[in-house]
Amino acid sequence: MTTVQQAITTLINRLNAAARSGGPVPDRPREARMLLAHAMGVPSQRLTLLGGDDLPNEVLQAALGLVDRRIKGEPVSHILGRRNFFGREFFVDRRVLDPRPETEELVMAALGQPFDRVLDLGTGSGAIIVTLLAERPGAHGYATDLSEQALQVAEQNAQTHSVANRVQFQRADWLAGIIGRFDLIVSNPPYIAATEMEGLQDEVRLYEPPMALTDGADGLTAYRTLIAGAPAHLSPGGRLIVEIGPTQAEPVRDMMEAAGLVAVDVLPDLDGRDRVVSGKMPQNLSTNSAKTPK
């Protein structure tokens, strides 16, 4: 009979062998523990306490199967069906973009000022809108995505985190069909240029929806559309905040300024790369009488 600790070693060795053969090179000890814990149905932090316990062979075989999926490039988050984002676990699968730690910079920027009404364009898993509403219990949100399948995932996450009664999801091509004005508009649009797609890791290129990664052009198509349309949907002093690729700060900043936004700012991620661009509507805007949907 194999013990839990022996099983961890076996899984790490299999991942190490794959890495030497040119396979994915993840944080192998950590991922081995996560995959074994998932197969056992226990939190990974409990494995240390269970290290000397016998592990049924069927559980070991299940864990080895999960490792083999990882070796083929499938993201750990897809295997586990969850991703931690801003301190909460979100359900994810191949229908949505896997929320990254970098996107937490956008959330932090959004939470830096108060808001009551927020619009999330291209919501994907719903990680951004759900997090913002969970952090601001008095706020209401509206979220769009062109993918019906992505909206299903977002709705599930809204239910999980008890904000479903404060958010409305709609299938839409960015701002098409949106009525009313918002204090805050956020978006993490597809910003990878078509020429950059082949250079992505297999776990991204092969397992995440292409429409959430690239516009099939220069990576700026979505910004042109949503920045041009955002002023008609922002309240006086309302903010537009978007995530960008690290080389896109200058063109996105120029688009915001050309659209009449003020106080345009570029914010870095934890690695010092340009990651977020924000801008504001002037305070003297004459507001639209239409009510924002909730």
C-alpha positions in Angstrom: 0.0 0.0 0.0 1.3 3.5 -0.9 1.2 6.2 1.6 0.1 9.8 0.9 3.6 11.1 1.1 4.9 8.4 -1.2 2.1 9.3 -3.7 3.2 12.9 -3.6 6.7 11.9 -4.5 5.5 9.6 -7.3 3.5 12.5 -8.8 6.3 15.0 -8.5 8.7 12.5 -10.2 6.2 12.0 -13.1 6.0 15.8 -13.6 9.8 16.1 -13.4 10.2 13.5 -16.1 7.8 15.3 -18.3 9.7 18.6 -17.7 12.9 16.9 -18.7 11.2 15.8 -21.9 10.2 19.3 -22.8 6.7 19.2 -21.3 5.2 21.9 -19.1 7.4 23.1 -16.3 5.0 24.2 -13.6 5.6 24.5 -9.9 5.7 20.8 -9.7 5.6 20.0 -6.0 2.7 22.4 -5.5 0.8 21.1 -8.4 1.4 17.5 -7.4 -0.1 18.2 -4.0 -3.1 20.1 -5.5 -3.9 17.3 -7.9 -3.5 14.6 -5.3 -5.7 16.5 -2.8 -8.3 16.9 -5.6 -8.3 13.1 -6.2 -8.6 12.5 -2.5 -11.4 15.1 -2.0 -9.5 16.9 0.7 -7.9 20.4 1.0 -4.3 20.4 -0.1 -3.2 21.8 3.2 -4.3 18.6 4.9 -1.8 16.4 3.0 0.9 17.1 5.5 -1.2 15.7 8.3 -2.2 12.7 6.2 1.3 12.0 4.9 1.7 8.6 6.7 -1.8 7.4 5.9 -2.3 4.6 3.4 -3.7 5.7 0.0 -6.1 3.4 -1.9 -4.7 2.4 -5.2 -7.8 3.7 -7.1 -7.2 7.2 -5.7 -3.5 7.0 -6.7 -4.5 6.0 -10.2 -7.0 8.8 -10.4 -4.3 11.3 -9.3 -1.9 9.9 -11.9 -4.6 10.4 -14.5 -4.9 14.1 -13.4 -1.1 14.4 -13.7 -1.2 13.0 -17.2 -3.7 15.6 -18.2 -1.5 18.3 -16.8 1.5 16.9 -18.7 -0.5 17.3 -21.9 -0.8 21.0 -21.2 -4.3 21.2 -19.6 -4.3 24.1 -17.1 -4.5 23.1 -13.4 -7.5 25.4 -13.0 -9.4 23.4 -15.6 -8.5 20.1 -14.1 -9.6 21.3 -10.6 -12.5 23.4 -12.0 -11.6 26.4 -10.0 -9.3 29.4 -9.8 -8.5 31.7 -6.9 -9.1 35.3 -7.7 -8.9 38.2 -5.2 -9.3 35.8 -2.3 -12.3 33.9 -3.8 -12.6 30.7 -5.7 -14.2 30.9 -9.2 -15.5 28.1 -11.3 -13.6 27.9 -14.6 -13.4 25.6 -17.6 -12.7 25.8 -21.4 -15.6 28.1 -22.0 -13.9 31.1 -20.3 -10.6 32.9 -20.0 -8.8 31.8 -16.8 -8.7 34.9 -14.6 -5.1 35.9 -13.9 -3.5 37.6 -10.9 -2.6 40.6 -13.2 -6.4 41.3 -13.5 -6.5 41.9 -9.8 -4.7 45.2 -10.5 -7.8 46.3 -12.5 -10.0 45.3 -9.6 -7.8 47.3 -7.1 -8.0 50.3 -9.4 -11.8 50.0 -9.6 -12.2 49.7 -5.8 -10.0 52.8 -5.3 -13.1 55.1 -5.6 -16.8 54.6 -4.8 -19.4 53.4 -7.3 -23.0 52.4 -7.3 -23.5 51.2 -10.8 -20.9 49.1 -12.7 -20.7 47.7 -16.2 -18.3 44.8 -17.1 -17.8 44.4 -20.8 -16.6 40.9 -22.0 -17.2 39.4 -18.5 -16.1 35.9 -19.3 -16.0 34.0 -16.0 -17.6 37.0 -14.2 -14.5 37.2 -11.9 -14.3 41.0 -12.2 -18.0 41.9 -11.9 -18.6 39.4 -9.1 -15.6 40.5 -7.2 -16.5 44.2 -7.4 -20.1 43.5 -6.2 -18.9 41.2 -3.4 -16.5 44.0 -2.3 -19.2 46.7 -2.6 -22.5 45.2 -1.1 -24.5 48.3 -2.0 -23.5 48.3 -5.7 -25.4 46.9 -8.7 -23.9 45.5 -11.9 -24.5 44.7 -15.5 -22.3 42.4 -17.5 -22.1 41.5 -21.2 -20.4 38.9 -23.3 -20.7 37.7 -26.8 -20.5 34.0 -25.7 -23.6 32.4 -24.2 -21.4 29.7 -22.7 -19.3 32.3 -20.9 -22.4 33.9 -19.5 -23.5 30.5 -18.1 -20.2 30.3 -16.2 -20.5 33.9 -15.0 -24.0 33.4 -13.7 -22.8 30.3 -11.8 -20.1 32.3 -10.2 -22.5 35.1 -9.3 -24.7 32.5 -7.6 -21.8 31.0 -5.7 -20.7 34.4 -4.3 -24.3 35.6 -3.5 -24.4 38.6 -5.8 -26.8 37.2 -8.5 -29.6 39.4 -7.2 -27.4 42.5 -7.9 -26.2 41.7 -11.4 -27.8 41.3 -14.8 -26.0 39.4 -17.6 -26.7 40.0 -21.3 -25.3 38.6 -24.5 -24.0 41.6 -26.4 -21.2 42.7 -28.6 -19.5 45.1 -26.2 -21.8 48.1 -25.8 -24.4 47.1 -28.4 -27.9 47.4 -26.8 -26.7 48.9 -23.5 -29.0 51.5 -22.1 -28.2 54.1 -19.4 -25.1 55.4 -17.6 -22.7 53.9 -15.1 -20.3 55.2 -12.5 -17.8 52.6 -13.6 -17.1 50.6 -16.8 -14.5 47.9 -16.7 -13.2 45.5 -19.2 -10.4 42.9 -19.8 -10.8 42.6 -23.6 -8.9 40.2 -25.9 -5.6 42.1 -26.5 -3.3 39.5 -28.0 -2.4 40.3 -31.6 -2.9 37.5 -34.1 0.8 37.4 -34.8 1.5 36.7 -31.1 -0.9 33.7 -30.8 1.7 31.1 -31.9 4.0 32.2 -29.1 1.6 31.5 -26.3 2.0 28.6 -24.0 0.0 25.5 -25.1 -2.1 25.6 -21.9 -3.3 29.1 -23.0 -3.4 28.7 -26.8 -5.0 25.2 -26.8 -7.3 25.3 -23.8 -8.8 28.9 -23.6 -11.4 30.3 -25.9 -9.6 32.1 -28.8 -12.2 34.9 -28.9 -11.2 35.8 -25.3 -7.5 36.0 -26.2 -7.3 37.7 -29.6 -9.2 40.0 -31.9 -7.5 38.2 -34.9 -5.9 41.5 -35.8 -3.6 43.9 -34.0 -4.9 43.4 -30.5 -6.5 46.9 -30.3 -9.9 46.3 -32.0 -11.9 45.9 -28.8 -10.4 49.1 -27.3 -11.4 51.1 -30.4 -15.0 50.0 -30.0 -15.5 50.2 -26.3 -13.5 53.4 -25.7 -15.4 55.2 -28.5 -18.7 54.1 -27.1 -18.0 54.4 -23.3 -18.6 58.2 -22.9 -22.3 57.8 -23.9 -22.6 55.4 -20.9 -20.6 57.1 -18.2 -22.0 59.3 -15.6 -20.3 62.7 -14.8 -17.0 61.8 -13.2 -17.6 58.1 -14.2 -14.5 56.0 -14.8 -13.5 53.7 -17.6 -10.8 51.1 -16.6 -9.4 48.5 -18.9 -6.7 45.9 -18.7 -4.1 46.0 -21.5 -1.1 44.1 -22.8 2.2 45.5 -21.7 3.0 47.2 -25.0 -0.4 48.9 -25.5 -0.4 51.7 -22.9 0.3 54.5 -25.4 -2.3 53.7 -28.0 -5.0 53.0 -25.4 -4.2 56.2 -23.5 -4.4 58.2 -26.8 -7.8 56.6 -27.5 -9.2 57.6 -24.1 -8.0 61.2 -24.5 -9.4 61.4 -28.0 -12.8 60.2 -26.6 -12.8 63.1 -24.2 -11.8 61.3 -21.1 -9.7 63.1 -18.5 -7.2 62.2 -15.8 -6.0 59.3 -18.0 -3.5 57.2 -16.1 -1.5 54.0 -16.8 -1.0 51.6 -13.9 1.6 48.8 -13.6 1.2 45.3 -12.4 3.4 43.7 -9.7 6.1 43.0 -12.3 6.3 46.7 -13.2 4.7 46.2 -16.7 1.9 48.5 -17.9 -1.3 46.6 -17.1 -4.3 49.0 -16.6 -5.4 52.3 -18.2 -8.1 54.4 -16.6 -9.8 57.6 -17.5 -12.7 59.7 -16.3 -15.6 61.6 -17.8 -15.6 65.3 -17.0 -17.8 66.3 -14.1 -19.7 68.8 -16.1 -21.3 66.2 -18.4 -25.0 66.6 -18.9 -26.4 63.3 -17.8 -28.8 61.1 -19.8 -32.2 60.7 -18.3 -32.3 57.0 -19.0 -32.0 54.7 -16.0 -29.2 52.2 -15.7 -30.5 48.6 -15.8 -30.0 46.6 -12.6 
